[in-house]
Amino acid sequence: MLKAPKFLPTRSRLTSLVGLSLDGSKLEGVVLRRTNGSLASLGHFSVSLSLDPLTADPALVGREIRNHLDAAEIRERSCIFGLPLKWALTAHVEIPELPASDVSSFLALEAEHGFPCDVQTLQVATSLFRIPSGKQHALLIGFPKNHLTRIEQCLRAAKLNPISFTIGISALQPIGDADGLVRVGLLPESRTATSARTSAVGDDVRSPSSDIRSADGLVRAGVLALAIGENSVALQATSGGGIASLRVLEGVLENEGSRPALRSDAIAREVRITLGQMPADLRDSFRSVRVFGSNGLARELADHLELRFESAGLNVEAVTNYSPNELGVLVPAQTQVSVPFSLAARRLAGRPIPFEFLPPKVSTWQQLSTRYSSGKFRGAITAGAAVVAIVGGLFLYQQIRLWRVESQAKVIRDKVAQVEQVQDKIRQYRPWFDETVRGLTILRTLTQAFPEDGAVTAKTVEIRDLNTVVCTGTARDSRSLLQTVEKLRGMPNIHDVNLGPSRGQAPAIQFSFNFAVSEGGSSAN
């Protein structure tokens, strides 16, 4: 995602900080403490890592870094990290006349075309600047997110708390520092800007957002910064309130014995190529070249470039030590210039650092919402959420009802206990006999089945367990006996009526039948 440059807050609550920088396999670090407006160095180290942070296990790399910190007796946890410039991808964009609200969208589109990879895999920052003609330009700087993530994992495995990832050379030569004002004549477009060069007249204007050309023809002078590293030289061109170019010069250092040797001619050629790729009026705005590095190499390179660029009007200087009040706080005397020192010192002094590449913290919910942000997934998630909400609402309603019933039960709990005690006593002392007089009820039902004219009479009636009845008797004829049995079968609670064998002749037919009686018969009373 394309982001505008972030600036750290001008006031910092930190009082001590570890500055780290990685250049090739060389890891350099320093721990600084701020006390009463001055900085004190509490320890430093410079080592070569045996493990590559991008390919080795982050836990092992973190353990190696931790061992070096312990050897230097560095216990501070918070750190600021200078990223290797060779990891950076850059793209230059000329911004047309657009409303300010549309610039970010335009840069996002240009980033899609300007980088040789998917911009979503990069952590991108922008540096806006104006050239003397008044046109606005931007430099897009992107670092691979997987590189940043692995570095963060390594630092956390080393028990460090990274608070910022930035570019080291931009701490050595920040935007606005040492940028003077140069008077450029308002020339016709047919003339070149090289004929309008004059000397610097001051450094009163410091705001990166101010226009580099005013009514009297003043423009912001550009600065070329060169930082000598382990195997390469970093180059940064600062002009017009921003960074116009950022690149690494590879193959310009050779190891001759124990001391690296500079290929000064190759560096000068690359500087000329960098300037030649710029618009003419922007190229003519550069007035100085600053070389950062150790005392011997920096002065050697500065002397060579001074001879090469003297005719072009460029002032070359070697920067090997900090001036006492350079950062707004007192720096120890004779402190050698280094990327980790500049990073930590500027952070503790509250000075702005133009770029921030520390990966933002993304919550689990944001990851899920980003992953399932398509229309189908959104619809499915919305439907699922609606179902869950409905079911949850029903369960909530049921729970509320239960709470209400429980509260009502608590109110009548004592009365219920008293009623239960009374019922227990009633059960204990109630009569032993059946209050429904079930035997009489069965006899009444059987009597109602017999005809009133005496055509069928019963001799014996046997009631077994108050649910099975066996009856014997005599009948005048078979017809009356069958009618009695059918009538008995039609009565409620009577079932399984079985007519046994009969003997004799009319008018004295002997019979027997049995039937079962179910519960629910009416009381005889």
MIPA-261947 format. One record per residue (C-alpha): x, y, z; residue in one letter. Coordinates in steps of 0.2 Angstrom, whole numbers, padded with zeros to 4 digits, always signed. Layout:
<rs>
XYZA/...
</rs>
This chain:
<rs>
+0000+0000+0000M/+0007+0017-0005L/+0009+0029+0010K/+0015+0046+0012A/+0031+0049+0022P/+0029+0048+0041K/+0038+0059+0053F/+0042+0054+0070L/+0035+0066+0084P/+0046+0081+0088T/+0046+0076+0106R/+0051+0059+0112S/+0049+0051+0129R/+0063+0040+0126L/+0079+0044+0136T/+0090+0030+0129S/+0090+0021+0112L/+0100+0008+0102V/+0104+0013+0085G/+0107-0001+0072L/+0112-0002+0054S/+0115-0016+0042L/+0126-0015+0027D/+0129-0031+0019G/+0134-0043+0033S/+0141-0029+0044K/+0130-0025+0059L/+0134-0009+0067E/+0126-0002+0083G/+0127+0011+0097V/+0117+0015+0112V/+0114+0033+0117L/+0107+0041+0132R/+0100+0059+0133R/+0103+0069+0149T/+0100+0087+0152N/+0101+0092+0133G/+0117+0081+0129S/+0120+0064+0122L/+0131+0051+0130A/+0137+0035+0121S/+0135+0020+0133L/+0143+0007+0121G/+0145+0003+0103H/+0150-0012+0092F/+0153-0016+0074S/+0153-0035+0069V/+0150-0046+0054S/+0135-0058+0055L/+0139-0076+0051S/+0120-0078+0046L/+0110-0070+0033D/+0094-0062+0041P/+0084-0065+0025L/+0088-0083+0023T/+0093-0090+0041A/+0081-0094+0055D/+0076-0078+0063P/+0078-0086+0080A/+0096-0091+0076L/+0100-0073+0069V/+0092-0065+0084G/+0103-0076+0096R/+0118-0071+0087E/+0113-0052+0088I/+0109-0054+0106R/+0127-0062+0109N/+0135-0047+0101H/+0124-0035+0112L/+0129-0044+0128D/+0147-0044+0123A/+0146-0025+0121A/+0136-0024+0138E/+0121-0016+0129I/+0105-0020+0139R/+0093-0007+0131E/+0078-0014+0122R/+0071+0000+0111S/+0080+0002+0095C/+0079+0011+0078I/+0085+0001+0063F/+0094+0008+0047G/+0089-0003+0032L/+0101-0008+0019P/+0099+0004+0004L/+0102-0010-0008K/+0085-0018-0003W/+0076-0002-0009A/+0066+0000-0025L/+0064+0017-0032T/+0053+0025-0045A/+0053+0044-0051H/+0036+0052-0055V/+0032+0069-0062E/+0016+0075-0055I/+0005+0085-0066P/-0006+0100-0061E/-0019+0091-0049L/-0029+0096-0034P/-0020+0091-0018A/-0033+0078-0014S/-0030+0068-0030D/-0011+0067-0028V/-0010+0052-0017S/-0022+0043-0029S/-0011+0048-0044F/+0005+0041-0035L/-0004+0025-0031A/-0007+0022-0049L/+0010+0027-0054E/+0017+0015-0041A/+0008+0001-0050E/+0018+0004-0066H/+0034+0011-0059G/+0039-0004-0048F/+0045-0021-0056P/+0034-0031-0044C/+0017-0030-0036D/+0016-0015-0026V/+0006-0024-0013Q/+0022-0034-0008T/+0031-0017-0004L/+0031-0005+0010Q/+0031+0011+0000V/+0034+0029+0005A/+0035+0045-0005T/+0046+0060-0005S/+0039+0076-0014L/+0050+0089-0021F/+0049+0104-0033R/+0062+0108-0047I/+0067+0126-0051P/+0054+0127-0065S/+0040+0125-0052G/+0035+0107-0057K/+0032+0095-0043Q/+0040+0078-0043H/+0040+0063-0032A/+0052+0049-0028L/+0043+0032-0023L/+0054+0021-0012I/+0048+0004-0008G/+0055-0010+0003F/+0049-0028+0001P/+0038-0032+0016K/+0045-0050+0018N/+0062-0042+0021H/+0055-0030+0034L/+0045-0044+0042T/+0061-0055+0044R/+0071-0041+0051I/+0058-0037+0064E/+0057-0056+0068Q/+0076-0056+0070C/+0076-0041+0081L/+0062-0047+0092R/+0071-0064+0094A/+0086-0054+0100A/+0075-0046+0114K/+0074-0029+0106L/+0059-0018+0103N/+0060-0010+0086P/+0052+0007+0086I/+0057+0013+0068S/+0064+0006+0052F/+0071+0020+0041T/+0085+0024+0028I/+0102+0027+0036G/+0109+0040+0023I/+0093+0050+0026S/+0098+0052+0044A/+0116+0057+0039L/+0109+0070+0027Q/+0091+0074+0031P/+0080+0084+0020I/+0082+0103+0023G/+0099+0101+0032D/+0113+0111+0024A/+0101+0115+0009D/+0105+0133+0005G/+0096+0146-0006L/+0103+0149-0024V/+0099+0164-0035R/+0093+0158-0052V/+0089+0171-0065G/+0071+0171-0073L/+0078+0165-0090L/+0068+0163-0106P/+0065+0145-0109E/+0077+0144-0124S/+0092+0147-0112R/+0099+0134-0101T/+0100+0135-0082A/+0118+0133-0082T/+0121+0151-0086S/+0112+0156-0071A/+0123+0148-0058R/+0129+0159-0043T/+0135+0156-0026S/+0124+0151-0011A/+0117+0166-0001V/+0111+0158+0015G/+0101+0145+0023D/+0086+0154+0030D/+0072+0144+0022V/+0071+0126+0030R/+0053+0120+0028S/+0053+0105+0016P/+0036+0111+0009S/+0041+0129+0004S/+0043+0132-0015D/+0060+0132-0021I/+0058+0147-0032R/+0052+0164-0025S/+0048+0180-0033A/+0066+0186-0033D/+0072+0170-0041G/+0078+0160-0025L/+0078+0141-0026V/+0083+0128-0014R/+0101+0122-0017A/+0103+0104-0019G/+0115+0092-0009V/+0123+0076-0015L/+0127+0065-0001A/+0138+0049-0002L/+0140+0037+0012A/+0154+0024+0011I/+0148+0007+0017G/+0156-0010+0018E/+0156-0015+0000N/+0146-0001-0008S/+0143+0018-0008V/+0125+0025-0005A/+0120+0040-0015L/+0106+0052-0010Q/+0102+0068-0020A/+0092+0081-0010T/+0084+0096-0018S/+0068+0106-0018G/+0062+0100-0001G/+0064+0082-0004G/+0074+0067-0010I/+0076+0068-0029A/+0087+0052-0031S/+0092+0037-0020L/+0103+0023-0026R/+0118+0011-0022V/+0134+0012-0031L/+0140-0007-0032E/+0157-0013-0036G/+0166+0004-0031V/+0175-0003-0016L/+0189-0017-0017E/+0197-0026-0002N/+0216-0024-0004E/+0223-0032+0011G/+0215-0026+0028S/+0210-0009+0021R/+0196-0007+0007P/+0201+0003-0008A/+0190+0016-0017L/+0187+0016-0035R/+0185+0035-0036S/+0184+0036-0055D/+0169+0024-0055A/+0161+0034-0041I/+0163+0050-0050A/+0156+0042-0066R/+0141+0036-0057E/+0138+0053-0049V/+0139+0061-0066R/+0126+0048-0073I/+0114+0052-0058T/+0115+0070-0062L/+0113+0067-0080G/+0097+0058-0078Q/+0089+0073-0069M/+0080+0088-0078P/+0092+0101-0082A/+0086+0114-0070D/+0086+0102-0056L/+0103+0096-0060R/+0109+0114-0060D/+0102+0117-0043S/+0115+0106-0034F/+0129+0116-0026R/+0138+0104-0014S/+0144+0086-0012V/+0145+0079+0006R/+0155+0063+0009V/+0151+0053+0025F/+0163+0040+0031G/+0179+0036+0041S/+0192+0049+0041N/+0204+0042+0028G/+0192+0035+0015L/+0180+0050+0016A/+0194+0063+0014R/+0202+0052-0001E/+0185+0052-0010L/+0182+0070-0007A/+0199+0076-0013D/+0196+0066-0029H/+0178+0072-0032L/+0184+0090-0029E/+0196+0089-0043L/+0183+0081-0055R/+0169+0093-0051F/+0178+0109-0047E/+0173+0115-0065S/+0155+0111-0062A/+0154+0123-0047G/+0151+0109-0034L/+0158+0111-0017N/+0165+0095-0010V/+0167+0092+0008E/+0172+0076+0019A/+0160+0074+0034V/+0169+0063+0047T/+0164+0070+0064N/+0149+0078+0071Y/+0149+0097+0076S/+0145+0099+0094P/+0128+0106+0092N/+0123+0099+0075E/+0108+0089+0081L/+0101+0102+0093G/+0109+0093+0108V/+0126+0092+0114L/+0136+0078+0105V/+0152+0072+0113P/+0168+0080+0105A/+0176+0070+0091Q/+0162+0059+0088T/+0164+0050+0072Q/+0150+0050+0059V/+0140+0034+0058S/+0122+0029+0053V/+0117+0021+0069P/+0123+0036+0079F/+0113+0048+0068S/+0098+0037+0069L/+0098+0036+0088A/+0103+0054+0090A/+0090+0062+0079R/+0077+0051+0087R/+0082+0056+0105L/+0084+0074+0100A/+0066+0075+0092G/+0072+0078+0075R/+0061+0072+0061P/+0066+0057+0051I/+0057+0057+0034P/+0054+0039+0031F/+0046+0025+0041E/+0045+0007+0035F/+0041-0002+0051L/+0027-0014+0046P/+0011-0008+0055P/+0003-0019+0067K/-0012-0028+0059V/-0025-0036+0070S/-0033-0053+0067T/-0049-0045+0063W/-0041-0034+0050Q/-0032-0049+0042Q/-0048-0059+0041L/-0058-0044+0033S/-0044-0041+0021T/-0043-0059+0016R/-0062-0061+0014Y/-0066-0044+0006S/-0073-0051-0010S/-0092-0049-0014G/-0096-0068-0012K/-0086-0069+0005F/-0094-0053+0011R/-0112-0060+0007G/-0108-0077+0015A/-0101-0069+0031I/-0116-0056+0032T/-0128-0070+0030A/-0119-0081+0043G/-0118-0066+0055A/-0137-0063+0053A/-0141-0081+0057V/-0129-0081+0072V/-0137-0064+0077A/-0155-0072+0076I/-0150-0088+0085V/-0141-0078+0098G/-0156-0066+0100G/-0168-0081+0103L/-0156-0089+0116F/-0155-0072+0124L/-0174-0070+0125Y/-0175-0088+0132Q/-0162-0084+0145Q/-0171-0068+0150I/-0187-0078+0152R/-0178-0090+0163L/-0171-0076+0173W/-0188-0069+0176R/-0196-0087+0181V/-0181-0089+0193E/-0184-0072+0201S/-0203-0076+0203Q/-0198-0094+0210A/-0187-0085+0223K/-0202-0075+0228V/-0214-0090+0232I/-0200-0102+0237R/-0205-0101+0255D/-0224-0104+0252K/-0220-0118+0240V/-0210-0126+0254A/-0224-0125+0266Q/-0237-0132+0254V/-0225-0147+0250E/-0224-0150+0269Q/-0243-0151+0270V/-0244-0162+0255Q/-0231-0174+0263D/-0242-0175+0279K/-0258-0179+0269I/-0249-0193+0259R/-0243-0200+0276Q/-0260-0200+0285Y/-0272-0203+0270R/-0284-0219+0271P/-0276-0235+0265W/-0292-0239+0254F/-0295-0233+0237D/-0306-0218+0237E/-0314-0221+0220T/-0323-0237+0225V/-0317-0246+0210R/-0325-0263+0213G/-0342-0255+0215L/-0339-0245+0199T/-0335-0261+0189I/-0351-0270+0196L/-0361-0255+0191R/-0354-0255+0173T/-0358-0274+0172L/-0376-0272+0178T/-0379-0259+0165Q/-0375-0271+0152A/-0388-0284+0157F/-0406-0283+0151P/-0419-0276+0163E/-0432-0290+0159D/-0421-0303+0167G/-0417-0313+0151A/-0399-0314+0156V/-0394-0316+0174T/-0377-0318+0183A/-0373-0331+0195K/-0355-0327+0200T/-0344-0311+0197V/-0326-0313+0201E/-0315-0297+0200I/-0297-0300+0200R/-0284-0286+0204D/-0298-0273+0200L/-0295-0274+0182N/-0300-0292+0176T/-0318-0298+0178V/-0325-0316+0175V/-0344-0318+0175C/-0355-0334+0174T/-0374-0335+0173G/-0389-0341+0163T/-0399-0334+0148A/-0416-0338+0141R/-0409-0338+0123D/-0393-0335+0113S/-0399-0319+0106R/-0401-0310+0123S/-0384-0317+0128L/-0376-0310+0112L/-0384-0293+0114Q/-0378-0292+0132T/-0360-0296+0126V/-0361-0283+0112E/-0368-0269+0124K/-0353-0273+0136L/-0341-0271+0122R/-0347-0254+0118G/-0345-0247+0136M/-0330-0235+0139P/-0315-0242+0148N/-0321-0260+0144I/-0310-0270+0132H/-0305-0288+0128D/-0322-0295+0130V/-0322-0314+0127N/-0337-0325+0127L/-0333-0343+0133G/-0342-0359+0128P/-0361-0361+0133S/-0370-0376+0138R/-0388-0381+0139G/-0404-0377+0129Q/-0416-0362+0130A/-0423-0356+0142P/-0408-0361+0153A/-0392-0358+0143I/-0377-0358+0154Q/-0363-0345+0149F/-0347-0337+0155S/-0337-0322+0148F/-0323-0311+0154N/-0316-0294+0151F/-0303-0281+0156A/-0306-0264+0164V/-0295-0250+0161S/-0292-0234+0172E/-0304-0219+0171G/-0320-0227+0176G/-0333-0215+0184S/-0335-0216+0202S/-0350-0226+0209A/-0353-0212+0221N/
</rs>
